Amino acid sequence: MKLVFAVIQPPKLSAVREALAKVEVLRMTVCDAQGFGRQRGRTEMYRGSEYTTMLLRKVVLEIVVNDDFLDRTIDAIIHAARTGPEGTIGDGKVFVLPAGEAIQIDDGQRGPGAV
């Protein structure tokens, strides 16, 4: 089992959800987040004054998948979250971590069947 941790742009959330549904990945946790990487923030105008926002809004997806679903999950996220054919800075990142164990709270089922 793996924990896929994806940081994407908020407008891409529905496209990523649809892409994941097509590859039969139907369970995930979605969290709002703020941060920056290579973008280093953004300069904006508010009531005639220029200001820099250092933290940009992002969406974090946390998805636990069995090993046989890993590649299709990553491919679906990358293709749906990319802006344009080449992609741009700020499209996001995908991290993959080992998931030691999964346990369903309602019936106590453990392991890959609990995912």
C-alpha positions in Angstrom: 0.0 0.0 0.0 1.1 3.5 -0.8 0.0 7.0 0.4 -0.1 9.3 -2.6 0.1 12.9 -1.5 -0.6 15.4 -4.3 -0.5 19.2 -4.2 -2.4 20.7 -7.1 -4.0 24.0 -8.1 -7.6 24.5 -6.8 -9.2 24.9 -10.2 -7.9 21.5 -11.2 -9.6 19.6 -8.4 -12.7 18.6 -10.4 -10.7 17.4 -13.4 -8.4 15.4 -11.1 -11.4 13.8 -9.3 -12.9 12.8 -12.7 -9.7 11.4 -13.9 -9.2 9.3 -10.8 -12.8 8.1 -11.0 -12.1 6.8 -14.5 -9.2 4.7 -13.2 -11.4 3.4 -10.3 -9.8 5.4 -7.6 -12.8 6.6 -5.7 -11.6 7.4 -2.1 -9.5 10.4 -1.1 -9.1 13.1 1.4 -9.0 16.7 0.1 -7.5 19.5 2.2 -7.0 23.2 1.5 -3.5 24.4 1.9 -1.2 27.4 1.4 2.4 27.4 0.3 4.9 28.2 -2.4 7.7 26.5 -4.2 9.3 27.8 -7.3 6.5 30.4 -7.8 7.8 32.4 -4.8 4.4 34.1 -4.3 2.6 36.6 -6.5 2.3 40.4 -6.7 -1.3 41.7 -6.7 -3.2 45.0 -6.5 -5.7 45.9 -3.8 -7.4 49.3 -3.8 -4.5 50.8 -5.8 -1.8 49.4 -3.6 0.6 46.7 -4.7 1.3 43.9 -2.3 3.0 40.5 -2.5 1.3 37.3 -1.3 3.9 34.8 -0.3 1.5 31.9 0.3 -0.5 30.7 -2.6 -3.7 28.6 -2.3 -3.3 24.9 -3.1 -5.3 21.8 -2.7 -3.8 18.6 -1.2 -5.1 15.2 -2.0 -4.3 12.3 0.2 -5.0 8.9 -1.4 -4.1 5.5 -0.1 -3.9 2.9 -2.9 -2.9 -0.7 -3.2 0.4 -1.2 -5.1 -1.4 -2.3 -8.3 -3.3 1.0 -8.5 -0.2 3.2 -7.9 0.9 3.9 -11.5 -2.6 4.6 -12.8 -3.3 6.9 -9.9 -0.1 9.0 -10.5 -0.7 9.1 -14.2 -4.3 10.3 -13.8 -3.2 13.1 -11.4 -0.4 14.3 -13.6 -2.5 14.4 -16.8 -5.5 16.1 -15.2 -3.5 18.6 -13.0 -1.1 19.8 -15.8 -2.0 23.1 -17.4 -1.3 23.0 -21.1 0.5 20.3 -23.0 3.9 21.2 -21.4 2.7 22.2 -17.9 3.8 25.3 -16.0 5.5 26.1 -12.8 2.9 25.9 -10.0 1.0 22.9 -11.4 1.9 20.9 -8.3 3.8 17.9 -7.1 3.0 14.3 -6.3 4.7 12.5 -3.4 4.5 8.7 -2.8 5.1 7.3 0.7 4.8 3.8 2.0 1.6 3.1 4.0 2.3 0.5 6.7 -1.2 -0.5 7.4 -4.8 0.4 6.8 -7.6 -0.4 9.2 -11.3 0.2 8.7 -12.9 1.7 11.8 -16.4 0.3 11.3 -15.5 -3.5 11.1 -11.8 -3.6 12.0 -10.7 -5.0 8.6 -6.9 -4.6 8.1 -4.5 -4.5 5.2 -5.1 -4.0 1.5 -8.8 -4.9 1.8 -9.4 -1.9 4.1 -8.3 0.5 1.3 
